[in-house]
Amino acid sequence: MSDKTIDRKRRALLQAIGTLPLAAGLARAGVPQDTIRKAIPASGETLPVIGIGTSRVFDVGDSEAELRGPLEALAALQSSGNAMIDTSPMYGEAERVIGELLPRLPARPDFFLATKVWIDGRQNGIEQMDNSFRLMGVKVIDLMQIHNLVDWRTHIGTLRDWKARGRIRYIGITHYHRGAHQELMRVMQALPDLDFVQVNYSLLEPEAAQHLLPMAQERSVAVIANRPFGGGRWFGMTRAHPLPDWVQALGIDSWAQFALKWVVSHPAITCAIPGTSNAKHMLDDMQAGRGILLDAETRERMQGFIGGV
């Protein structure tokens, strides 16, 4: 692609985002005072409790029309300040798209970048991770995770070395299915220097709270909640039902906020990563990360209410 073509695309995308005053304005306005942040136990560094997942939704081509949605979603999220962007080589073009879009945001990007290694073999893993750096256009990746525990015994040595050298800042492991929770816990026990674990957790998939989340708290491991909408099933289940009146006092005015506020209010959860390439949905999700966290009694009431829907 020629430099002239790149410049033309950059101007078009910046002009496109300018047509969304709310997202662009938020990106320039600074972090809202009521943004909820939680600490990473390993360091004390804090993150907004709402980030973004890129599986499927950022797997797009390089046309202006395809890039506009991810660009606008990132511009909206940027107002939270160093929010997590979670991606993976498994997610098609997502890493490339992130690398293309970060320099085109209306203000200097300040995101917490998390990606993964997802391959067998030490050298294969090194090459895949090097490619992630290249695609995203960065010299340091905040969090490198072993995706779905693939060949974790091999990759952990590389990750420890790269963390010591400053190429990555944190080490993590991931999975998306409750059937892997026991294995995640075994790996957590085997790796005393683990910084993050990523796991499925939602009102529709609450099983991690039984044993895995308490273990993470005990071992001072940060937790990223993936599939906070149960893989999208949440909206099919709730769409025909009105929100209960009593959640308005909690600052909840959508079903997305209901689900996310419940997730991030668990004491073990550091952040949730709903996947979207829609700025309006991103702004709605972000509202769950503002105001207050819920106490255990309120979360139980919400869970009981959903049980009757």
matplotlib code that plots the C-alpha trace (Angstrom):
import matplotlib.pyplot as plt

x = [0.0, 1.5, 2.1, -0.5, -3.1, -2.3, -2.6, -5.9, -7.3, -6.1, -7.8, -11.0, -11.1, -10.4, -13.1, -15.4, -14.8, -15.4, -19.0, -19.5, -19.2, -19.9, -17.2, -14.6, -15.5, -15.1, -11.8, -10.5, -12.2, -10.2, -11.1, -14.6, -14.3, -16.7, -14.9, -14.4, -10.9, -9.4, -5.9, -3.8, -2.6, 0.9, 1.7, -1.0, -1.5, -5.2, -7.4, -10.9, -13.3, -14.6, -12.3, -13.0, -12.7, -11.9, -12.8, -14.8, -15.8, -12.3, -11.7, -12.3, -10.6, -8.8, -11.6, -12.8, -16.3, -14.9, -12.5, -15.0, -16.8, -13.7, -12.3, -15.3, -15.6, -11.9, -12.5, -15.4, -13.4, -10.4, -12.2, -11.8, -8.1, -5.7, -8.7, -7.8, -7.9, -7.8, -6.9, -5.2, -3.6, -6.7, -8.9, -8.1, -7.2, -7.8, -4.2, -3.5, -6.7, -5.6, -2.2, -3.8, -6.3, -4.4, -2.4, -5.6, -7.5, -8.3, -6.1, -2.9, -3.8, -3.4, -4.6, -3.6, -2.8, -3.3, -2.7, -1.9, 0.3, -1.6, 0.6, 2.7, 6.5, 8.9, 10.2, 6.8, 5.6, 8.4, 7.7, 4.0, 4.5, 7.1, 4.4, 1.9, 4.4, 4.8, 1.1, 0.2, 3.1, 4.4, 7.7, 6.1, 2.9, 1.3, -0.1, 0.9, -1.4, -1.1, -4.3, -6.5, -3.4, -1.9, 1.6, 1.8, 4.8, 6.9, 5.7, 6.0, 9.8, 9.7, 7.2, 9.3, 12.3, 10.5, 9.0, 12.5, 13.7, 10.8, 9.2, 6.0, 4.8, 2.5, 2.0, -1.4, -3.4, -6.8, -9.7, -13.3, -15.1, -16.2, -14.8, -11.3, -11.7, -10.0, -7.0, -6.8, -6.6, -3.9, -1.8, -2.4, -1.0, 2.0, 2.9, 3.5, 4.5, 1.3, -0.2, -3.5, -6.1, -8.8, -12.0, -15.6, -17.8, -21.4, -24.9, -25.3, -22.0, -21.3, -19.4, -16.0, -17.2, -17.3, -13.6, -11.6, -12.3, -11.6, -8.3, -7.4, -8.0, -6.0, -3.1, -3.3, -4.0, -5.9, -9.0, -10.3, -13.9, -14.6, -18.0, -19.8, -22.9, -22.7, -21.6, -24.5, -27.3, -28.0, -29.7, -31.8, -33.0, -33.7, -34.8, -38.5, -38.4, -38.3, -35.6, -36.8, -37.5, -35.2, -32.0, -32.3, -31.2, -28.0, -27.2, -28.3, -30.5, -29.9, -29.6, -26.0, -25.2, -27.2, -25.0, -21.7, -22.3, -23.0, -19.7, -17.3, -18.8, -17.4, -14.3, -12.0, -12.8, -10.3, -12.1, -14.6, -14.0, -17.3, -16.7, -18.1, -17.2, -20.2, -19.6, -23.1, -22.8, -19.3, -20.6, -23.5, -21.1, -18.9, -21.7, -21.5, -18.0, -19.0, -20.6, -20.7, -19.8, -22.6, -22.6, -23.1, -26.8, -27.6, -25.8, -27.7, -31.0, -30.0, -29.1, -32.4, -34.3, -32.7, -33.5, -37.1, -36.8]
y = [0.0, 3.4, 6.3, 8.4, 5.6, 5.3, 9.1, 9.2, 6.4, 8.1, 11.4, 9.6, 7.6, 10.7, 12.6, 9.6, 9.6, 13.4, 12.6, 11.0, 14.0, 12.0, 9.4, 11.9, 14.4, 11.7, 10.7, 14.3, 15.1, 13.1, 10.3, 10.8, 11.2, 8.3, 5.7, 2.7, 1.3, -1.8, -2.6, -5.3, -7.2, -7.8, -4.2, -1.9, -0.4, 0.3, -0.4, 0.6, -2.3, -2.2, -3.0, -4.4, -7.8, -8.1, -11.7, -11.7, -8.0, -6.7, -9.4, -7.1, -6.0, -2.7, -0.8, 2.4, 1.0, -2.1, -0.2, 2.5, 0.5, -0.7, 2.8, 4.4, 1.8, 2.5, 6.2, 5.8, 3.5, 5.8, 8.2, 5.6, 5.9, 2.9, 0.5, -3.0, -4.1, -7.9, -9.7, -12.8, -14.2, -16.6, -13.6, -13.3, -9.7, -8.2, -7.5, -5.9, -3.7, -2.6, -1.6, 0.4, 2.2, 3.2, 5.9, 7.3, 8.1, 11.7, 11.8, 9.9, 6.3, 5.2, 1.6, -1.5, -4.0, -7.7, -10.4, -14.1, -16.9, -19.7, -22.3, -25.4, -25.1, -22.6, -21.2, -21.1, -19.2, -16.7, -16.1, -15.7, -13.2, -11.3, -11.0, -9.6, -6.8, -6.1, -6.1, -3.9, -1.6, -1.6, -2.3, -3.3, -5.4, -4.9, -8.5, -11.6, -14.6, -18.3, -18.8, -21.7, -23.1, -24.3, -25.6, -23.5, -25.4, -24.4, -20.8, -19.8, -19.8, -17.3, -15.1, -15.0, -14.0, -11.3, -9.9, -9.7, -7.9, -5.5, -6.7, -7.6, -6.3, -9.0, -12.8, -14.5, -17.6, -17.9, -20.1, -19.5, -22.7, -23.9, -27.4, -25.9, -24.3, -27.1, -27.0, -23.2, -23.7, -26.3, -24.0, -21.1, -23.4, -24.3, -20.7, -18.5, -15.6, -15.5, -12.0, -12.6, -15.3, -14.8, -16.9, -16.9, -15.3, -14.0, -14.3, -17.1, -18.7, -18.0, -21.2, -19.6, -18.0, -21.4, -22.1, -20.3, -16.7, -17.3, -19.0, -16.0, -13.7, -15.9, -15.9, -12.2, -12.9, -10.4, -11.7, -10.8, -11.8, -12.9, -13.8, -11.4, -11.8, -15.6, -15.5, -13.2, -15.4, -12.8, -10.4, -13.1, -14.0, -10.5, -8.6, -9.1, -8.1, -4.7, -3.8, -4.0, -0.5, -1.0, -1.1, 2.5, 3.6, 1.6, 3.6, 0.8, 1.6, -1.2, -5.0, -4.7, -2.6, -5.0, -7.9, -6.0, -4.3, -7.7, -9.1, -6.3, -6.0, -9.4, -8.5, -10.9, -9.4, -6.8, -6.0, -7.4, -7.4, -7.2, -7.6, -4.9, -2.8, -0.5, 2.9, 3.1, -0.3, 0.6, 3.7, 1.7, -0.9, 1.7, 3.1, -0.2, 0.9, 4.1, 5.1, 2.4, -1.3, -3.5, -5.3, -9.1, -8.7, -6.7, -9.1, -12.0, -10.1, -9.5, -13.2, -14.2, -11.9, -13.3, -16.8, -15.9, -14.4]
z = [0.0, -1.0, 1.5, -0.4, 0.0, 3.7, 4.2, 2.3, 4.5, 7.6, 6.7, 5.8, 9.1, 11.2, 9.3, 9.9, 13.6, 13.6, 12.7, 16.1, 18.4, 21.5, 21.0, 19.8, 22.5, 25.2, 23.9, 24.2, 27.5, 30.0, 32.3, 34.0, 37.7, 38.4, 36.3, 38.5, 38.6, 40.3, 41.2, 39.6, 42.7, 41.4, 41.0, 42.4, 38.9, 38.3, 35.3, 34.4, 35.1, 31.5, 28.6, 25.1, 23.6, 19.9, 19.0, 15.7, 16.0, 15.0, 12.4, 9.4, 6.2, 5.6, 3.8, 5.4, 5.9, 7.7, 9.9, 11.0, 13.6, 15.5, 15.3, 16.8, 19.5, 20.5, 20.4, 22.9, 25.2, 25.2, 27.5, 30.4, 30.4, 29.9, 29.4, 28.4, 24.7, 24.6, 21.4, 20.1, 16.9, 17.1, 16.2, 12.5, 11.6, 15.0, 15.9, 12.5, 12.9, 16.3, 15.0, 12.1, 14.3, 17.4, 15.6, 14.1, 17.3, 18.0, 21.0, 22.0, 22.8, 26.4, 26.4, 28.2, 25.4, 26.1, 23.5, 23.6, 22.4, 20.8, 19.2, 20.1, 20.4, 21.9, 18.6, 17.1, 20.1, 19.9, 16.2, 16.8, 19.6, 17.6, 14.9, 17.4, 18.3, 14.6, 13.8, 16.7, 16.1, 19.7, 21.5, 24.8, 25.3, 28.7, 29.1, 27.2, 27.9, 27.1, 25.1, 26.3, 28.1, 24.8, 25.6, 28.7, 30.2, 27.1, 26.8, 30.4, 30.2, 27.3, 29.0, 32.2, 30.2, 28.2, 31.4, 33.0, 29.8, 29.7, 26.5, 28.3, 31.7, 32.9, 32.4, 32.1, 31.2, 29.6, 28.9, 27.9, 29.0, 32.4, 31.6, 31.8, 35.3, 37.1, 34.8, 35.1, 38.9, 38.6, 36.5, 38.9, 41.7, 39.5, 38.6, 41.7, 39.5, 37.5, 37.2, 35.4, 34.7, 32.1, 32.4, 31.4, 34.0, 33.7, 35.1, 32.6, 33.4, 37.1, 37.9, 38.3, 41.5, 43.2, 43.4, 40.8, 41.8, 45.5, 44.5, 42.4, 45.4, 47.7, 45.3, 44.4, 40.7, 38.6, 36.8, 33.4, 32.8, 29.2, 27.8, 30.2, 28.1, 27.9, 24.3, 23.4, 24.8, 27.4, 25.0, 23.5, 27.0, 28.2, 25.1, 25.7, 29.4, 30.9, 33.4, 37.0, 38.4, 41.4, 39.3, 38.3, 41.7, 41.0, 37.9, 35.6, 32.6, 30.1, 30.2, 29.1, 32.1, 34.4, 33.3, 33.4, 36.7, 38.3, 36.8, 37.7, 41.3, 42.3, 44.4, 42.5, 39.0, 37.8, 34.5, 32.0, 28.2, 26.3, 22.6, 20.3, 17.3, 17.8, 19.6, 21.0, 22.5, 23.9, 25.5, 27.0, 28.3, 29.8, 31.9, 33.9, 34.9, 36.4, 39.7, 42.4, 42.8, 44.1, 47.4, 47.8, 48.8, 45.7, 43.4, 44.9, 44.3, 40.7, 40.2, 41.8, 39.5, 36.4, 37.6, 37.1, 33.6]

ax = plt.figure().add_subplot(projection="3d")
ax.plot(x, y, z, "-o")
ax.set_aspect("equal")
plt.show()
